[in-house]
Amino acid sequence: MTHDSTAVQLASSSSNATASGGGWWRDAVIYQVYVRSFADSDGDGIGDLRGVRSRLPHLARLGVDAVWLTPFYVSPQADGGYDVADYRAVDPLFGDLSDADELVRAAHALGLRVIVDVVPNHTSERHPWFRAALAGEPGARERYHFRPGRGPDGAEPPNDWESIFGGPAWTRVPDGDWYLHLFAPEQPDLDWDHPEVAAEFASVLRFWLDLGIDGFRIDVAHGMVKAPGLPDIGRGAQATLIGTEPLPFFDQDGVHEIHRSWRRLLDSYGSGRIGVAEAWAPTSERLALYVRPDELHQAFNFRFLNCPWDPAAMRTVIDESLAATTAVGAPTTWVLSNHDVVRHVTRYGGGARGLARARAAALLMLALPGSAYVYQGEELGLPEVADLPDRVRQDPAFRRGRRRLWDTDGPAKPVGQAEPEGQDGLRDGCRVPLPWSGAEPPYGFGPTGSWLPQPAGWGGLSVAAQTGDPHSTLELYRAALELRRAMPGLGAPEAGTGSGAGAQPGAGPDGPDGADGADGSDGGPYPCGMRWQPAPEGVLLFTRPGFACTLNSRPDPVELPAPGRPVLSSAPVETDGRTVRLPPDSCTWWSW
């Protein structure tokens, strides 16, 4: 049985309860569009809003519920648009405000909601506020973090904070003051203690809500508030600590009052408008604070993204994530890739093995309770492009790293040096424009070339090449999303609430193995109706109402009793109805 015998049999079933209405986001599948790399309508090699609009039917056919657009605002593009100079205007690279309006209308006509990025931690250095600060206008610097330096003549930075992109997090201006930038020097951090900052962003949110957008993905949602006094950290390599240890510039308690105010603003527009936190926190419990009932609706689960191909680690992350969000009454939000990390085909080993694991991980993610995010191109099985030449790179981390190397005499390695799993954490390799059709670049991306070169051989991975092929990754995703809507036990985190909801027919109230417990830690059902079941070493098996999911992480096949009737698998499975032989590095969905 292969994954082509799928959703047709179940398509007449009713869709999940939260697929529409105010709670749509609780089990939504949201597709991330990196606008520069999705589709180019005007031949300049850069994706734009008209290009996105022209490809919306692909997303509708894929079966996602919403699209998240990366920044398209006026920007010098020092960091791919995450350095915003005007939050209420579209950069000419991507079109104009009428293109944004038409895109939203076209998406809604196809049943797709639209989420846009907002960047509140920092502005562009060319934002009018920062220009005024550099010009010495009275009070202008109070909107940012300007400080005098330390040491003789203030020649040393105010503290030991490092930029996420490398080097000090401070830059000195001609009059001797220093300003804070947790990212590139072109991205000065705002001071959210200043009332004008909060008022300005409330106005920005209203502007886009009035245009009809359905929510915001909040960039660096954990970083807007800094610890009082901006204290030293006392150690270097701070980027490696993000999400693992407390830091004075991330995940401060003060961010939650900002998010509460934004939640009140979103709710004033009626149900269905959402806020999504891009937040790094040291624990699942800290992350869950961002999705308390009076705060944001979703927060990305980066612990799941960072989890290795190991069933014990996967189960631990799933258990801790579900327990933390259940405690605050929120769904968990799962994600495998995005525009800032090495694509998971490559993270899982690359080549045929990496693709097999990526396909299996996708089915695992889409079977878990809550919401899921799909990064553009993962439905095609795209790998990381790991051999981009230095001359085409645009990631500011690459430029900062090279400057840092030139300024030192030590044996530091260039940040851009290629590594087996991508390029030392750089982001250009996951942002290469998509292949849509054809055998040669630009593969239907646009009329001419593309801003980052596409590899030879990507023609076989294009949307056109994979459409209709029952063994392709694209058709696997389409089938999975159709089944996710059709099977009542999938998607909605509230599905099957109640003791024993995950048990198979004929099992006792505590499941086939007699396990009990309310939080899933010992196999017993979560309130979402999910229950872990006994499985051989290297295999994960869980059930939800009328549904089971098996993941074989081993490099060899595994035999076990069939959990039900197979409806979808990332690789061919062999079953006689009583036992099943699970292929290596595979995931299978079952029903009964």
ChimeraX attribute file (.defattr): number of C-alpha atoms within 10 A of each C-alpha:
attribute: neighborCount
match mode: 1-to-1
recipient: residues
	/A:1	14
	/A:2	18
	/A:3	25
	/A:4	20
	/A:5	14
	/A:6	22
	/A:7	22
	/A:8	13
	/A:9	11
	/A:10	14
	/A:11	15
	/A:12	10
	/A:13	13
	/A:14	11
	/A:15	20
	/A:16	19
	/A:17	17
	/A:18	19
	/A:19	18
	/A:20	14
	/A:21	10
	/A:22	13
	/A:23	17
	/A:24	22
	/A:25	28
	/A:26	24
	/A:27	28
	/A:28	22
	/A:29	25
	/A:30	24
	/A:31	25
	/A:32	22
	/A:33	22
	/A:34	25
	/A:35	25
	/A:36	27
	/A:37	24
	/A:38	25
	/A:39	30
	/A:40	27
	/A:41	21
	/A:42	17
	/A:43	14
	/A:44	15
	/A:45	22
	/A:46	24
	/A:47	27
	/A:48	27
	/A:49	28
	/A:50	19
	/A:51	24
	/A:52	26
	/A:53	19
	/A:54	14
	/A:55	14
	/A:56	17
	/A:57	15
	/A:58	11
	/A:59	20
	/A:60	16
	/A:61	12
	/A:62	20
	/A:63	23
	/A:64	24
	/A:65	22
	/A:66	24
	/A:67	24
	/A:68	23
	/A:69	20
	/A:70	21
	/A:71	26
	/A:72	28
	/A:73	26
	/A:74	23
	/A:75	26
	/A:76	18
	/A:77	19
	/A:78	18
	/A:79	18
	/A:80	18
	/A:81	20
	/A:82	26
	/A:83	27
	/A:84	30
	/A:85	23
	/A:86	17
	/A:87	25
	/A:88	15
	/A:89	16
	/A:90	20
	/A:91	22
	/A:92	13
	/A:93	18
	/A:94	25
	/A:95	20
	/A:96	18
	/A:97	17
	/A:98	11
	/A:99	18
	/A:100	24
	/A:101	15
	/A:102	14
	/A:103	21
	/A:104	21
	/A:105	19
	/A:106	17
	/A:107	20
	/A:108	16
	/A:109	10
	/A:110	14
	/A:111	15
	/A:112	22
	/A:113	25
	/A:114	23
	/A:115	26
	/A:116	22
	/A:117	19
	/A:118	24
	/A:119	21
	/A:120	22
	/A:121	23
	/A:122	25
	/A:123	25
	/A:124	27
	/A:125	23
	/A:126	18
	/A:127	21
	/A:128	14
	/A:129	19
	/A:130	23
	/A:131	15
	/A:132	15
	/A:133	19
	/A:134	16
	/A:135	11
	/A:136	12
	/A:137	12
	/A:138	9
	/A:139	9
	/A:140	16
	/A:141	21
	/A:142	16
	/A:143	19
	/A:144	23
	/A:145	18
	/A:146	22
	/A:147	18
	/A:148	17
	/A:149	20
	/A:150	13
	/A:151	10
	/A:152	7
	/A:153	9
	/A:154	15
	/A:155	14
	/A:156	16
	/A:157	21
	/A:158	23
	/A:159	19
	/A:160	18
	/A:161	26
	/A:162	21
	/A:163	21
	/A:164	19
	/A:165	22
	/A:166	23
	/A:167	19
	/A:168	20
	/A:169	24
	/A:170	28
	/A:171	20
	/A:172	19
	/A:173	11
	/A:174	7
	/A:175	9
	/A:176	13
	/A:177	18
	/A:178	23
	/A:179	22
	/A:180	28
	/A:181	26
	/A:182	23
	/A:183	25
	/A:184	27
	/A:185	23
	/A:186	20
	/A:187	24
	/A:188	27
	/A:189	28
	/A:190	25
	/A:191	22
	/A:192	21
	/A:193	15
	/A:194	12
	/A:195	10
	/A:196	13
	/A:197	16
	/A:198	17
	/A:199	10
	/A:200	12
	/A:201	16
	/A:202	15
	/A:203	13
	/A:204	16
	/A:205	19
	/A:206	15
	/A:207	14
	/A:208	19
	/A:209	17
	/A:210	11
	/A:211	13
	/A:212	18
	/A:213	23
	/A:214	25
	/A:215	23
	/A:216	24
	/A:217	22
	/A:218	21
	/A:219	21
	/A:220	18
	/A:221	25
	/A:222	25
	/A:223	23
	/A:224	24
	/A:225	23
	/A:226	22
	/A:227	14
	/A:228	9
	/A:229	8
	/A:230	14
	/A:231	15
	/A:232	12
	/A:233	15
	/A:234	9
	/A:235	9
	/A:236	11
	/A:237	13
	/A:238	17
	/A:239	12
	/A:240	10
	/A:241	12
	/A:242	16
	/A:243	20
	/A:244	12
	/A:245	12
	/A:246	15
	/A:247	21
	/A:248	17
	/A:249	18
	/A:250	24
	/A:251	27
	/A:252	18
	/A:253	14
	/A:254	16
	/A:255	18
	/A:256	22
	/A:257	12
	/A:258	16
	/A:259	21
	/A:260	18
	/A:261	15
	/A:262	21
	/A:263	19
	/A:264	13
	/A:265	16
	/A:266	23
	/A:267	13
	/A:268	10
	/A:269	13
	/A:270	9
	/A:271	13
	/A:272	16
	/A:273	25
	/A:274	22
	/A:275	25
	/A:276	24
	/A:277	23
	/A:278	18
	/A:279	22
	/A:280	23
	/A:281	24
	/A:282	17
	/A:283	16
	/A:284	21
	/A:285	16
	/A:286	16
	/A:287	24
	/A:288	26
	/A:289	21
	/A:290	29
	/A:291	25
	/A:292	18
	/A:293	13
	/A:294	17
	/A:295	21
	/A:296	26
	/A:297	23
	/A:298	27
	/A:299	26
	/A:300	21
	/A:301	25
	/A:302	21
	/A:303	23
	/A:304	20
	/A:305	17
	/A:306	16
	/A:307	16
	/A:308	13
	/A:309	17
	/A:310	14
	/A:311	18
	/A:312	14
	/A:313	13
	/A:314	17
	/A:315	17
	/A:316	14
	/A:317	20
	/A:318	22
	/A:319	19
	/A:320	18
	/A:321	23
	/A:322	27
	/A:323	22
	/A:324	21
	/A:325	24
	/A:326	18
	/A:327	13
	/A:328	15
	/A:329	14
	/A:330	23
	/A:331	26
	/A:332	27
	/A:333	28
	/A:334	26
	/A:335	21
	/A:336	25
	/A:337	23
	/A:338	22
	/A:339	18
	/A:340	14
	/A:341	20
	/A:342	27
	/A:343	28
	/A:344	28
	/A:345	26
	/A:346	23
	/A:347	22
	/A:348	19
	/A:349	17
	/A:350	20
	/A:351	11
	/A:352	10
	/A:353	16
	/A:354	19
	/A:355	22
	/A:356	22
	/A:357	27
	/A:358	32
	/A:359	28
	/A:360	23
	/A:361	23
	/A:362	23
	/A:363	25
	/A:364	19
	/A:365	19
	/A:366	24
	/A:367	28
	/A:368	25
	/A:369	27
	/A:370	26
	/A:371	25
	/A:372	26
	/A:373	23
	/A:374	23
	/A:375	19
	/A:376	24
	/A:377	27
	/A:378	22
	/A:379	22
	/A:380	24
	/A:381	23
	/A:382	23
	/A:383	23
	/A:384	23
	/A:385	21
	/A:386	21
	/A:387	14
	/A:388	18
	/A:389	11
	/A:390	11
	/A:391	6
	/A:392	11
	/A:393	18
	/A:394	18
	/A:395	19
	/A:396	21
	/A:397	24
	/A:398	24
	/A:399	19
	/A:400	19
	/A:401	19
	/A:402	17
	/A:403	15
	/A:404	18
	/A:405	16
	/A:406	11
	/A:407	9
	/A:408	9
	/A:409	8
	/A:410	8
	/A:411	7
	/A:412	12
	/A:413	12
	/A:414	17
	/A:415	22
	/A:416	22
	/A:417	15
	/A:418	16
	/A:419	12
	/A:420	11
	/A:421	19
	/A:422	25
	/A:423	21
	/A:424	17
	/A:425	18
	/A:426	23
	/A:427	24
	/A:428	25
	/A:429	26
	/A:430	25
	/A:431	25
	/A:432	24
	/A:433	31
	/A:434	27
	/A:435	30
	/A:436	26
	/A:437	20
	/A:438	18
	/A:439	17
	/A:440	15
	/A:441	23
	/A:442	26
	/A:443	26
	/A:444	22
	/A:445	26
	/A:446	24
	/A:447	15
	/A:448	16
	/A:449	19
	/A:450	24
	/A:451	18
	/A:452	21
	/A:453	17
	/A:454	22
	/A:455	16
	/A:456	12
	/A:457	11
	/A:458	21
	/A:459	22
	/A:460	18
	/A:461	25
	/A:462	23
	/A:463	24
	/A:464	17
	/A:465	19
	/A:466	19
	/A:467	16
	/A:468	12
	/A:469	13
	/A:470	16
	/A:471	16
	/A:472	21
	/A:473	26
	/A:474	26
	/A:475	21
	/A:476	27
	/A:477	25
	/A:478	20
	/A:479	23
	/A:480	26
	/A:481	22
	/A:482	21
	/A:483	27
	/A:484	23
	/A:485	26
	/A:486	21
	/A:487	21
	/A:488	20
	/A:489	28
	/A:490	29
	/A:491	30
	/A:492	28
	/A:493	26
	/A:494	21
	/A:495	21
	/A:496	22
	/A:497	17
	/A:498	15
	/A:499	19
	/A:500	28
	/A:501	25
	/A:502	32
	/A:503	29
	/A:504	22
	/A:505	12
	/A:506	8
	/A:507	13
	/A:508	13
	/A:509	15
	/A:510	19
	/A:511	24
	/A:512	16
	/A:513	14
	/A:514	14
	/A:515	19
	/A:516	18
	/A:517	15
	/A:518	17
	/A:519	20
	/A:520	21
	/A:521	17
	/A:522	14
	/A:523	23
	/A:524	26
	/A:525	30
	/A:526	29
	/A:527	22
	/A:528	27
	/A:529	27
	/A:530	34
	/A:531	31
	/A:532	26
	/A:533	24
	/A:534	13
	/A:535	15
	/A:536	11
	/A:537	12
	/A:538	16
	/A:539	21
	/A:540	22
	/A:541	19
	/A:542	22
	/A:543	27
	/A:544	29
	/A:545	24
	/A:546	19
	/A:547	25
	/A:548	29
	/A:549	25
	/A:550	25
	/A:551	27
	/A:552	26
	/A:553	24
	/A:554	18
	/A:555	12
	/A:556	11
	/A:557	15
	/A:558	17
	/A:559	13
	/A:560	14
	/A:561	13
	/A:562	19
	/A:563	23
	/A:564	20
	/A:565	16
	/A:566	25
	/A:567	24
	/A:568	26
	/A:569	29
	/A:570	30
	/A:571	21
	/A:572	18
	/A:573	20
	/A:574	16
	/A:575	17
	/A:576	10
	/A:577	12
	/A:578	11
	/A:579	14
	/A:580	19
	/A:581	16
	/A:582	27
	/A:583	23
	/A:584	20
	/A:585	26
	/A:586	27
	/A:587	30
	/A:588	26
	/A:589	25
	/A:590	18
	/A:591	19
	/A:592	13
